[in-house]
């Protein structure tokens, strides 16, 4: 079994350095899931505005699966 690789992505260049023909589909699905949750969180919670706490980093684990755990901090 291949070793899972964890990447801390902050820039487009970081993404370019990580994606390959072998992992692009998994990356796209994981990243799109994260974006969907981020956008939904920004709409607010029960009509109340929220502040998304972000360090500007997307941590992606290249494990060949699409069962990501997504954490977003809000206030």
C-alpha positions as CSV (number, residue, x, y, z in Angstrom):
1,X,0.0,0.0,0.0
2,X,1.3,3.4,-0.9
3,X,2.1,5.9,1.8
4,X,-0.3,8.8,2.3
5,X,1.3,12.1,1.5
6,X,0.1,15.3,3.3
7,X,0.5,18.7,1.6
8,X,0.1,22.2,3.0
9,X,-1.1,24.3,0.1
10,X,-1.1,28.1,0.2
11,X,-0.5,29.2,-3.4
12,X,-1.4,28.1,-6.9
13,X,2.3,27.2,-7.3
14,X,1.9,24.8,-4.4
15,X,-1.0,23.1,-6.1
16,X,0.9,23.0,-9.4
17,X,3.8,21.2,-7.6
18,X,1.5,18.6,-6.1
19,X,-1.0,17.5,-8.7
20,X,-0.1,14.8,-11.2
21,X,-2.1,12.8,-13.8
22,X,-2.4,10.1,-11.1
23,X,-3.9,12.2,-8.3
24,X,-5.7,15.1,-10.1
25,X,-9.2,13.6,-9.9
26,X,-8.9,12.9,-6.2
27,X,-7.5,16.4,-5.6
28,X,-10.3,18.1,-7.6
29,X,-13.0,16.3,-5.7
30,X,-11.5,17.0,-2.3
31,X,-10.8,20.6,-3.1
32,X,-14.3,21.2,-4.5
33,X,-15.8,19.6,-1.4
34,X,-13.8,22.0,0.7
35,X,-14.9,25.0,-1.4
36,X,-18.6,24.0,-1.2
37,X,-18.4,23.9,2.6
38,X,-16.6,27.2,2.7
39,X,-19.1,29.0,0.6
40,X,-22.0,27.5,2.5
41,X,-20.4,28.6,5.8
42,X,-20.0,32.1,4.5
43,X,-23.8,32.3,3.9
44,X,-24.2,32.2,7.6
45,X,-25.7,29.9,10.2
46,X,-29.5,30.2,10.8
47,X,-29.4,33.6,9.3
48,X,-26.5,34.8,11.5
49,X,-23.3,36.0,9.9
50,X,-20.2,34.0,10.7
51,X,-16.5,34.8,10.4
52,X,-14.4,32.1,8.8
53,X,-11.1,31.7,10.7
54,X,-8.5,30.7,8.1
55,X,-4.7,30.6,8.1
56,X,-4.8,30.6,4.3
57,X,-3.8,27.0,4.0
58,X,-5.5,24.0,2.5
59,X,-4.1,20.7,3.9
60,X,-4.6,17.9,1.4
61,X,-3.8,14.2,2.1
62,X,-3.1,12.3,-1.0
63,X,-4.5,8.9,-0.1
64,X,-6.3,8.0,-3.3
65,X,-9.7,8.3,-1.6
66,X,-12.5,10.9,-1.5
67,X,-13.5,10.6,2.1
68,X,-11.9,13.9,3.3
69,X,-12.5,15.3,6.8
70,X,-13.0,19.0,6.3
71,X,-12.6,21.4,9.2
72,X,-13.6,25.1,9.0
73,X,-13.3,27.3,12.1
74,X,-16.1,29.9,12.5
75,X,-17.0,32.5,15.1
